Amino acid sequence: DPFAVSSAGAVGLMQVMPFWPTQLGLSRRDLIDVELNVRMGTAILEYYMRIERGDYRRALARYNGSLGKPEYPNLVYGAWRSAWQYERRLRGT
């Protein structure tokens, strides 16, 4: 839902916080544009991956605002791993 807003105020598919668009040279109204929201979210995650030197669990926790709490990164990793394994089974690899 491109119009989804979390209880913390994060917006869109990637649940981007409203302060990020100006940091990325965009406007707040761009938060509800699906393509721009996904681009913002991936740019933010890339930024956190650099800060965390490739530690995706810590980068995901920063993205989610839950650094020091493993639940969110573990949930995302588990969902990714399940989807990846399912895709591999479909391809027979």
C-alpha positions, -999 to 999 in steps of 0.1 A, spaced: 0 0 0 18 32 -11 -3 52 13 5 30 44 17 50 74 32 32 104 26 42 140 61 58 139 52 79 108 70 58 81 53 59 47 48 37 17 60 2 6 94 6 21 82 24 52 105 54 47 106 80 75 95 115 64 129 131 70 146 110 44 133 126 12 150 159 19 182 140 27 180 123 -7 171 155 -27 134 146 -30 102 159 -15 79 144 11 52 139 -15 76 115 -33 70 91 -4 38 79 -19 53 73 -54 59 36 -55 91 37 -76 106 66 -57 97 50 -23 114 18 -33 144 37 -45 146 57 -13 143 25 8 170 7 -11 193 38 -9 187 40 28 195 3 33 226 7 12 237 36 34 232 15 65 250 -14 49 280 8 44 279 21 80 276 -15 93 303 -28 69 281 -54 53 264 -67 84 229 -70 70 213 -78 103 226 -46 119 218 -26 87 182 -40 88 179 -31 125 191 5 118 166 7 89 138 -5 113 150 16 142 155 -15 163 193 -16 166 202 -40 194 169 -60 190 172 -91 168 135 -97 161 131 -76 130 163 -86 112 157 -122 120 121 -120 106 134 -104 74 162 -129 70 138 -158 76 114 -145 50 142 -139 25 157 -173 31 123 -190 27 116 -172 -6 151 -180 -18 148 -217 -10 113 -218 -27 127 -202 -58 156 -227 -59 132 -256 -56 111 -242 -85 143 -240 -107 155 -274 -95 188 -261 -84 
